[in-house]
Amino acid sequence: MEQKTSLTEIMEHIDPGSLNYQEWINVGMALKQEGYSVNAWDMWSSRDTGRYHRGECARKWNSFSGSSSPVTGGTIVQMALDHGWVPERGHELDWCDTIQRDSEKVVVDQNWIEGKEVHEPEDWNPVDHLVRYLETLFEAGENVGYVTGSWEKTDEKGTRWLPQKGSWDRTAGQLIEQLNQCNGDIGAVLGDYNPEAGAWIRFNPLDGNGCKNENVTEYRYALVESDSTEIDQQNAILRELELPIACLVHSGKKSLHAIVRVDASDYNEYRKRVDYLYDVCQKNGIVVDTQNRNPSRLSRMPGILRKGKKQFLVDTNIGKASWNEWYEWIEGVNDDLPEPEGLDSVWDNLPELAPCLIEGILRKGHKMLIAGPSKAGKSFLQIELCVAIAEGKKWLSWDCAQGRVMYVNLELDRASCLHRFKDVYMTMGIEARNLHNIDIWNLRGKSVPMDKLAPKLIRRAAKKDYVAIIIDPIYKVITGDENSADQMANFCNQFDKVCTELGCAVIYCHHHSKGAQGGKKSMDRASGSGVFARDPDALLDLIELEPTEALLKQEENKAICNACKCYLDAHYQWQSELSQDDLLSSTQMLAYCEEHLDKWQMKALERQIEAVKKAVKARTAWRIEGTLREFPKFEPVNLWFDYPVHRMDDVGSLADLQADAEKPAWEKATQRRRENAKKERQKKLNEFEIAFQNIEFDGREISASELAEVLETNTKELLSWLGTGKRQKKELREKFEKYSGEDGKTYIRRKGAQGEQDHDSEQ
């Protein structure tokens, strides 16, 4: 395996002498942020013999105390790239690497580019060159910065002429007027310059108070200059790139100075656009001098002589008319879109359709969204799908192709996630023969936006031959505002990248918007922009159903019967002794068990029955509706969520239930009151029966006062429960009655019980 290049190795490609002070500081900050020692910075800095001072690195290092926006190692990498470093091809992708086409932003084929010669003007009119330069770049009222003074510096690089501070007190209009009246003597207007050094001019307007970045009033232009590319090659590439060049100036030596329109609104946008501009130039064969990034930077002034060579205006207003036009053109040239194809060319040789991953629902390499409200068990549903694909089994009512799957867990801690998988396997009753087909990527607490996660995911999944990648849940990785259509379109495009790069299906889930969903179409229920529902190739939407009391009783009856059967299978020979009708009746099954099982067996069975009754009460009912791009619409699928798995409603119990639509507030309140009253009546009946049973023995009579005391109420209140007109106590009157004893007291008995027949139901 090829080892990752260290930052110290990368720094070998950066000359510290070519950096300004802030760039040098940034290198130190980046090294400290990435865990390097101060020695690495000091040894590298010592290469700049002209400015290096022993101990200075250590003093600065100790002042780097951290930041909310730290300078990272990427800064050093970018500096090296800007200085011509080319990383070795074919290295294994690192965790933070991005997957990018080598041809991105490449317009010029350097193997075929022919140089375009630049000829010095024979009819030399220096003032005309400078005036045209000023007229092209500036408004009449804008201050212009320029330098005619220079000083000589000698170091290991040799002798150089460097600019002095210069002037910035006159406007372009004033300069143009004075130049037009100077009879060709530029020095009379700007000041005499050293013909060995030449002169310089700033290409962005200033405020008249200085010549630093903060004095720039409009971030209009950027400078592109290269000393390492032949002049004719520079000229050809700059024109081939169609850069929006306002002025192209020959430096009088070995470079062209392209004053490029960037039209930035502020300094931050200026920096981003210059970075983009330099990136495009670098990729197309111009090794840009990155020291020229600053908006207040000096460029060579046209109309000046430099060591006998002319600094002249080569051309104006070439390439695209504006930054935006050029940017759209560059992006369009490199859009990676296929060319249109004629249908007649493929009519008799159509490509094969991608095979099905989920029969009738989803093809391999396509996208599927599972949408639903909270508590629908969406995560469990996706885990069930993982199991079905890994083992080649059915998922709900659909057959799945067998293959390898990755489950990206963004929400659960590792232990909980692994236990869930085992619980689902066990509850589904599927033998775990193909666990090697399931990979789990646990990212709780480490998730990043999807545009950052996609390349990392692709790196991890490459060469693993996954047929599906399941991401749960996507709200953890949403990039941008989920209600913004364009931002969500960009977010969903990340799934396309994963599908395309890996050739596998991507399956993810999203939550419903707030409120009842029964009255909406399935694709309108997902929260946020409609892009969520319209982007995937398959949308499966879950909506909750409200089972009736009768249906829940039926489910409870089935669960009790099944519990009895399972217990009898294990402890008693019984199959031939009960009819089919008896097998479907919990009453008959319990009666049979009480007759044939001993006391301890019955207690064990009763515990199991209580557990299944509790599970039935916790069970929720759901309906899946689908919107499919590749397949015909399927009939809604009804299922129970019986934690931790979903079970198909094979007998059609849920078919007639309607999804809960939005009801008026008064209707919801009335329904809640009725439900609460019913629960209260049932609670009272249970308390009454328990109290009566506790004092009922040996056939003795139970007085109303005695029972009232046990129930912690008064006799009058207790008797009122069994009186006429008490509709809310109907269940009590059906089972119990009051009567008068021989002693004149009021007693309570079960209806139909032997004893005193004379009773007074009116009292």
N, C-alpha and C positions, 0 to 999 in steps of 0.2 A: 504494500500500500504506500502511495506517495505521501510524504509528510507535508504538513501545512507550512508555508513559508512564514517565518517569524517577522515581526515588525522591524527588528534590528537589521535583518537582511534586506527588507524592502527599503529601509532608510539609506542603504548604500547607494540607491539610485537618486537620492536627493542631495544637491549641493547646498549646505547650510549658508554659504555665502550668497546664494541667489535669493534667499528669503528675506522678507522684511521682518521687523521686530515682532509683530503680532503672529505671523506665521511660525516664527521660531518658538514663541511661547506656546502656541497651539500644539506643536510637536511634543513639548515637555508635558503639557496637560494630558495629552493622549497616552503617552507612555505611562504616566502615573495611574491613569484610569484603568489601563489594561494590566497593571500589576508589575511593570518593569521597575528597575532600580534607577536612581539618579545617575549612576555610572554610565548607563546606556546613552542617556541624553548628553552627558558631559563629554564622553569620548567622541560622539558624533559631532558635537558643537565645536570641538577643538580643531576640526578640519578647516573652520573659518578663521585662519590665522590673523586676519586683519581686525576682527572684532571680538575674538575669544578672550575672556578674562577668567583666570582660575578662581574657582569658588562661586562665581556668579550663578551657575546652574543650581548649586545646592541651596543658595539663598532664595532663588525663585521657586524651587521645588517645594520648600517648606511653606510657601505662601499659598500653594494650591490646596485649598481646603474642601473641595467638592462643590458641586453645583446641581441644581435641579435639571439642567440641560447640559450634561458633561460633554466635553470634547472626547471623542472615542478614537479607536484605532483606525476607523474608516477615514478619518481626516488624513492620516499619514499615507494610507493606500492611495487616496485621491491625489495627494501631492505627488507621489511617485509616478502615478499615471500621467499627471500633467507635465512631469519632467521627462516623459518618454519611456517610462518603464512598461514593459509588456509582459504580463504574467505568462508563465508556461502553459501551453494548451494541454488539455486532457487530464487535468488533475481531478481527483475525487471532490465532489461538491462538499463544501463545509456547511455546517448547520445554518449559517446566516447568508450563504450564497443565494443569489437570485438566478432563476433560470431565464435566460435571455438569448434571443437569436443573435449570432455574430453579425448578421447583416443589418441589424437595427440601426436606422439613421444613416446608412451607407448609401450614398448617391453616386459617388465617383468610382469608377473602375480604374484603379491606378495602373493596371496592366495595359490599358488602352488610352490613357490620357496623353494628349500631345501638348507640349509646352506652347504658351502664347507669348511671344516676345514683347517686351516693353521698350519703346524707343524714346530716347531723350528728345525733347523738342528742339528743333533746329532754330525756329523763329522764337527766341527766348524773350518773353515779356514777364518778368518776375512779379510785377504788381498785379497783372491780370490774373495770374495763378492764385495769388493770395486773396484778391478780392472775390473771385469766384468761390473760393473755399469758404470765406466768411458769409457770403450771400447764401450759400447752400445750407450751412449748418445753423446759422443764427438769425433771430429776429433783430430788427434794427435797434431795439431798446435793451437788448441783453448784453451784460458785461462779458468781456472776453479776457481770459487769462493767457499770457504769453511770456516767453523768456528769451532774451537775446544774450544775457550775460552767462558766462561759463567759467568753470575752474578745472584745473588739470589734476587728475589723481593717478598715482602710480602704485601698483601692488603686484602680487604674483600673476595677475591676469594681464599685466602690461600697463601702458599709459592710456588713460581715457579722459575725454572731456565730458564733464557732467554739468547739468543746468543749475543755475542759481535760482533764487526765489521767484524773481520776475515781477510782472505787473498785472493788474486786474481792474484798473480804475476807469477804463474807457469802454463804451458800448461798441457793438459791431457797426452801428450806423456812423458813429464818430470816426472809427478807424477807416471805414470804407471811404468816407468823404475826404479824409486827410490823405489817404493813399492815392486817390484819384487826382490830387493836386500836388503830389510830391515830385513829379517829373521823373519817376522811376527810381527814386532814392528811398527805399524802404527804411533804411537806417534813420532817415530824417523824421520818420513817424514813430517807429518802434524802438529806436536806439540802435547804435552800431553793434554788430555781432562779430565774433571771431570766425573768420572763414574756415579755420581748421575744425571748429566745433559745430558750426551751423546754428540753427535756432529752433525753438520748440513752441508749440501752441496747445492749449487745452481745448478739447472738442465739445465739452458740455458748458452751458452758460453758468456764470457765477453771480453771487449776490453783491459783489463789489467790496466785500469786507475781508476777503482772504481767498486762499486757493486750496483749502482742504475739502475732504468729502462733504463735510457739513455746510460748506459754502456753495455747493452745487444746487442750483434752483430747479433744473429739469434733468431727469435721468433719461436723456434722449438717445445717447450714442454709447457704443462700446468700441474698444480698439482690438483688432485682430492683427497680430504681427508675428512673424516667424523668421528667425535668423538661420534656420537649419535646412530650409527648403529653397531650391533654386528659384530665382525671380520669375522665370518664365513658367515654371511649374506652379508657383503661388498664383500667378495671374490666371492661369488656366483653371485651377481648382476653385478659386474664389468665384469665378464666373460660372463654372459648371454647377456649383452649389447654389447659384442664384441668391446669394446673400443680399439682403437689402442694404447695399452699400451706398451711403450718401456721397462720400468722397474717397477716392483711392489715390494715395500719395506715395511716390517713390522716396525712400529715405535718404537717397544719395549714397547709399552703401550697398547692403546685401538683402534688404527686405522691402516689402510693400507694407504700408500702413492702411488697413481698411477701416474706415470709420463707419460702423454698422449701426443701422437704426434698431434700437431695442424698445424704445417708447415705453419705459417702465413708469408706473404710477408713484413708486416710492423706492427707497433703498433696498428693502427686502425683495421686492419683485425684480429689481435691477440685478441683484446677486443671482437669483434663480435663473433669470434669462441669460446672463453672461455664462453661468455654468453650463446651461444647455447649449449655448452657441459654441463654447469651446469644446464641448463634448462632440458635437457634430463635426467641427473642424478637425479634431484629433483623429476621429474615425475615418475621415476622408483624405488623410495624408498631409495635413498642415500641422506641424508640431508648434503649437501656439506658445508664445512667451506669456506664461500665466501671471507674471508680475504686473501685467497691464490691466488687471481686473478693475482697479479703482475708477470710479466715475470722474475723479479729478485728475486723472493721469495725463501726462504730457505726450504729445505726438509730434512728429516732425512737421515743421512749418513749410508749406510749399512757397516757391519763389525765392529760395535761399541757396547759396553755394556752400558746399561742405567738402573741404579738401579737393577743390576743383571739380567736384561732381554736383549736379543739380538736384536739389530737393524740389520735385515738381508734381503738379496735379496730373495724374494719369487719366482719370475719368471721374465723372459724377453721375449719381443716380442710375446705378446699374443693378441688375437683379430684380427681385420682387420689390413692390412699392412700399411695403410695410412689414413690420415684424409679424403681425398676425397672419398676413397672406403667406409669408415665407414659412412660418411654423406649421400652418395647415398643409402646405405643400410637402414639407419634409415628412410630417406624420403620414400624409397620404401616400407618398412614394414607398414608405416602409410599413404599410398597413397589414402586410402578410395575408391579404385576402386573395382567394383564388380568382382566376379569370373566368368570365362567363363561358359556358359551354353550350353548343347547339344540341338540342334534344335528338336531332336525327343521327348524331354521331354515336349515341349510346342506346338508341331505341331497341336494337336487336341484341344488345349485350349489356343489360342492366346489371349494376353491381349487386352483390348479395346483401340482403338485409341482415342486420346484426341479429344474432340468435337471441331467443328470449331468456331472460334471467328469471322473471316471475311470469308464468304463463298467462297470456292475455292482458298483462298489465304493463310490464317494463322490459325493454331490451337491454342487453349489455352495452355499456358505453353511454347510456342515457341517464336522465335525472328524474328523481321522484321526490315529492314533498308529501309528508304526512302531517296534516294539520288537525288540531283539536284543542279543546279547553284543558285546563288543569285537571288533574285527577282522572284523566282518561287512560292513564297507563301507557303514554306514548313511548316512553323509554323501554318499558317491558315489551311493547309491541315490536320495537326495533331489535331488541335482544332476541325475541322469538324469531324474527326474520334472519338474524345472524345464524341461529341454530339451524333453521330450515335450510339455508343455503349451504352451510358447512356439511350438513348430513344428507343433503339432497332430498329433503322431505317436503311435505305440504306446509305452506304458511297460510293459516286460516283456510280458505277454500281454494287456494291457488298452488299449483305445483311449482317448485323452484329447481333451477339447474344447480347442480352441485359445483362448488368451487371455493376458493379462498376469499375471506372477507376481513377487512379491517374495521374495527369499531373505535371511533375517536370519542373518547369519554372526556367531556369538558366540565361535567357537573359533579360527579360523585367522587368521593375519595376512593383510593385504589382498592381497599379491602371491601368496601360496600359494593363496588362494581363487580369484583370477582365473585363475591357471594351471590349476587343477583344472577350471574350467568349459571352458576351451579344450581340455584333454586329453580330457575326456569327449565333447565335440562331435566331435573328430577321430577318437577310437577308435570311437565309435558310427557313424561314417561319415555323419553328418547334415550337410547343407549349412546353414550358419548364415545363414539368410535373414531371421530375425525376432529379431535380438538386441535390438531395441527393446522386445521383450516381457518382458525379464528385467531387473529392478532388484536390485542387491545392496546391502544395508545392513550395512556392516562395523562391528561393535561390540566386537571383541576388546579387552579391557581397559576397556571402558566400559559393560558390561552392568549392569543394575539389576534388583531383584526384579520379577517379572511384574506385580504390582499397580501398580508405578511405570512399567514399560515399556509396558503396554497403552495408556494415554492418549497417550504419546509416539508409539507406533506408529500409533495411529489418526490422530493429527495428520499424520504423514508420509504415510500412505497415502490420506487423504481425497482424493476426486476423481481418483484414479489408475485407477479401474476395474479393480482387480486381481481375478482370479478365484480366486487362491490366495495365501496367505502361508505360507511355510515357515520354521519356526524351528528352528535347529540349533546346539547341542543344548539341551534344556530344563533340564538340571541346572544350567546357568549362571544361570538366572533363577527357580529354584524359591523360592517364598515359604513359609517354615515348614519343619516336619519332614515329610519325605516318607513317614514311617510313620504320620503322624496323618491319620485319615480326614477330620476336619472341616477341618483346615488345607489338605489337598490338594483338598478340595471347593472351598474358596475360591480356591485356585490355579487349578484348572481352569475356574472361573467366569470368569476373566480371558479365556480363549480364547473363551467365549461372547460376551463384550462385543465382542471384535474382530470375530467373525463377524456379530453383530447390527448393529454400527455401520457396517461396511464392506460387508456382504452378500457376503463371499467365504469360501472354505474356509480353514481353518487346519490345517496339517499339521506335525507335530512328532515327534521321536523320543525314546526313552527306553531306558535300559539294562536288561538282565536282572539278576535277583538272582544271588548267588553260587551255585556248584554246578552239577551237570548238570541240564539242563532237559528231557531227552527224555521223562521219565515224567510231566511236568506238562501240564495243558491250556494252550493258548496264552495265555489271559487271566490265568493264574496265574504267568507267567514274569517279568513286569515287576517291577522292584525297587520296594519301598515299598508304600504302601497300595493295596488293590484298586481304589480310586477311579480310578487311572491307566488301568486296562484297561477299566473299566465306563463311564467317562464319554464317550469319543469315540464317534462314530457308526460308525466303521470302525477296526478294529484289525488291522494286518498284523504278524505275528510271524515273525521269522527264527530258525531253529535250524540248527545246523551238522550236516552229515552226514559220516560217515567212509567215504570211498571205499576199496574193496578194492584190493589190489596188482594184481589182474587188470584192474580198471577203469582204474587209472592207466596201466598198460601200454597198454591200448586207446586211452586219450586221447593218450598219447605217440605211438603208431602213427599216429593220425589227424593229429596235428600235424606229424609228419615228412612224411607223404604230401602234406599241404597245402603245406608249404614247398617240397617238390620240384616240385609242380605249378606253383606261382607262379613259381619260378625257371625252369622249362622254358618256361612261357608267354612269359617275357621274353627267353629266349636260344636257343630251339630249337623247330623244327617237329616235333611228336611225337604229337599226340592219337590218330591212327589206328593207332599202332604198339603200343599196350598194351591188354590186355583189361580189363574192369571189375574182375575179381578182382585183377589186377596193380595197378590204381589204388588199391586199398584195402590193399595190403601195403607196409609201409615197406621190407622186405627187397628186394622186386622193384623198387620205385621207386629205391632207392639203387643197386641193381645196374645198372638202366637208365641212371641218371645217370653212373655211373662209366664205362660203356661209351661214352656219346655226348658227354660234356663233357670239355674239356681239364683239365689239372692245375690251372690257376689258377681256372677256373670251379668246379671241385670244392671247392677251398679256400674260396671265397666261400660256396658252398652249405653246407659243413660248419659255417661260422661261424653261418649262419642257423639251421641245425638245432640247434646247441648252445643258441642263444638260445631257440628254441621249447621245447626240452626243459626248460630252466630255468624257463620260464614255466609249463609244465604242472606242474612240481613245486611251484611257488608257488601254484597254483590251489586254491581251496577250494570245497567243495560246500555248498549251502544249500537249505532248504525253507521256503517261505512258507505259513503257515496263516492263516486269517482268521476274525474274528468280526464280523459285519455287522449293523447295525440296520435298514437300509433294503432290503437285497437278500438273496436266498438264499445259503446257504453255497456257496463254490466249492471245487473239488478242489484239494488242495495243489499249489503251483507249485514245481517244482524248477529250480534254476539254479546256474551256476558264477559265482564272483566271480573274474574274470580281470582283475586290476588294469589300468586303473582303472574298469572297467565290469562290470556283471552281464550274463551271457548265459543265455538260456533253454536248458534241456536239451530240445531238440526231439526227440531220438531216444529218450528214455526211459531213458537209462543210469542215472539216479539213482533211478528209481521204486521199486526193491526195497530201497534202503538204509534202515536204521533209524536214527533219531536216537539219539544217545548218551545212555543213561540212566545213572543212578548205579550204579557197580559197586563190589563190596567192595574194600578196599585190597589184599588178597592177590592178587586177580585182576588188578588194575591193575599191581601189581609184576611178576607173572609175564609179563604181556603186554609190559611194558617190557623185561624181560630177553630175551625172545624176539626182540623187534625189534632190540635192541642186538647180540645174537649174530648175527643175520642181516646187519646192517650190517658187523660185523667180518669175517664170512666173505667178503662181497663185496669189502671193502677188501683182504683178503689175496689174493683171486683176482686183483684188478686189479694189485696190486704184483707178484705172481708172473709174470703175463702180460707186464707191461712189462719186467721184468728179463730174462725168457727171450728176448723179442723183440730186446732191445738187444744180446745176444751171439750171436744165431742168424744165421749167414750161411755161405754156401759149403758148406752141407751137413755141416759138421764136427760132431762129437759134442760135447755139452755135459755136462761132468761135474757131479756133485752138489756137489762141493766148490767149484767155480768159481761155480755159481749161488748157493750158500749165502753166499759171500763178498759177492756183489753185494747180496743181500737182508739183509746184516748179521746173519746167524744162523749156527749151526753145522750141520755136515752131518747129524749125527744127528737134530736137530730138523727139518730140511728133509725128510729121508727119512720121518720119522714122519707128515708131512702126507699122504704118498701111500700110507701103509701101510693094511692092513685094519683095520676096527673104528673108524676115525676118521670118525665120522658128520659131524662138524663140517667136514670137508674134502672132502665128497662132490663139490662142484663142481670141485675140483682133479683128483680121480681120474677125472672124466668127460672131462677134456681132456688130462691128462698121465699118463705112466707112467714107472717107473724100470726099468732093465735093467742087466745086467752086461756090461762090455766085454771084449774079448779080453785086455786087460791086467789084468783082475781088478778094475778100478775100477767104481764105480756111476755110470751116466749117466742123464740125463733127456731124454725126447723127447715130442713130441706124439703122441697116439694116432693110429694109422693112418699115421704117417710111415714112409718107406722106411729101411731100415737094419737093424741087428741085431735079429732076431726073438726071440732067446733072452733072456728076462728072468726075474728072480726076484722075484715080487711079494710073497714071504713075508719077504724080508730087509728 
